[in-house]
Amino acid sequence: MFAAERRQLILEMVRANGAVSLRELARVVQTSEVTVRRDVRALEAEGLLDRRHGGAVLPGGFTRESGFPQKSHLSTAEKTAIADMAAGLVGEGEAIVVGAGTTTQELARRLARVPGLTVVTNSLLVAQALAHANRVEVVMTGGTLRGSNYALVGSGAEQSLQGLRVSRAFLSGSGLTAERGLSTSNMLSASVDRALVQAAAEVVVLADHTKLGSDTMFQTVPTELITRLVTDEPQAHDERAATELQALADQGVEITVAGPGAQSTAGEALPPGRQQARQDMPLPGQRRTQGGHGGPGGIGPQLRSAAVMSEGPVGRVADMRRR
């Protein structure tokens, strides 16, 4: 494929999806990431797109939201690894909320084996993934259907969450920065996500490396309310993504990095040699927790407990302060 053809295809993908990782671009145009990076740099010089943290986005600042058909084909391997690792955080008999998104849909597919689980969601796709799970109770919010991501939004969805209290919320979004936290491009989706956060004692954000450092219009979860981030390994050259992870860790967010070949451990015993150990890691800075931990009012430096996989490439929790 000639350079002009590659660049035209790259431009079409970015225009269709709003944001695409270099890894995905290289896969589609069947060339190396080095070549794709050179093409993206040339297109940026022409003002046709912007480079952003290991990928390319539409020019003009904030990224726009892609529809579900486009999102479902982006970073699929990364989303699978993240969902596998996140499922291991869910135990038998828990009650959780799961927001809308393609990554949370992958998570829901892995929760079907957890006995006694109750899942509250505003996502039709999450509910569909769990529809035949006999041991899982699914509770849908009310609201108005937003067709682009098959989510229920609006005052009906928000009011149905009032008075609810669960152990964890699992959310994804369009962008994540240490400065603003999780954000999305749609105001109605942002309002429902905030209501989901208010219902949970802990907030777990699921975001692949392409979301790191991206900022979109509406804040959903401020950084101080994020308990844990589950993400994939940034590319070796992506120093800005590593810097963003460092900044998030410095603000008290536990960073769980899903490695290649991650396996779900939701509701199941880990095989011998892979039992999870617990390790306390003092994280600097002040942090507000919704679970009532820490000093008066739940504000103050925390000793967060982080799970570390003791063997194999399944995944790791990184103390980003020591990288």
C-alpha angles and dihedrals in degrees: 000000000000121000093250091053092048093050093048090052091047090051092049091051093050092047091050097046106027093226132028130179122237088239091057093044091051091051094050098045090040099232139104125288088240090061092044091050089054091050092049091050090053092049090048090053088057091051093243097121142355128242113234129179102313096335148051130262138182112282121257110062118275116060118235125232119262122217122252096260090057096041094050091066097047124097091345096164091050093049091050093052091047092049091049092053095043092052089061089065093064120087137196115284096013127141115219141164121229122196130211124281144095093266093050088049088057088049092052091055088059095048095064091092096054108104120223093011121151116202122192113194145160091205121100089199093055090048091048091051089056098037095106097038101114094191095051125078114211121202117192124205121227122243144101120308116248103203099201093069102012092243132140112235140164135063093315091060093045095047093050089060095054113115092015120132125185136161100248144008119211112202140167131189147172098273144007129201133165089233099055105011121217119358141175137197098236124075096207093050090048092054093052092046089054089053090051090052092052090055095056135077091210133024122215116190119204111203132150120223093266090068094055111107093008115125124198134184107270125047114222105171122018114221094250090062096051110101098181140005119208110197141147129257112285116232115269094248094045098100093160092060090049089049090051091051090050091052092048091050091048088058092054103266114143109231118213114186116199113216129207115287094023114176126209116246096181111146093347135100115253115244119256113287092028102072111141117249123204120230127181114223120187108223120199127237134035121297136181116223125193094209095072096251125147129023130337112327090010093277124126144069110320136209099219120197113227127192114230122194103229098207142017134020095288094115145295142221107229125210091216091192088072099049 
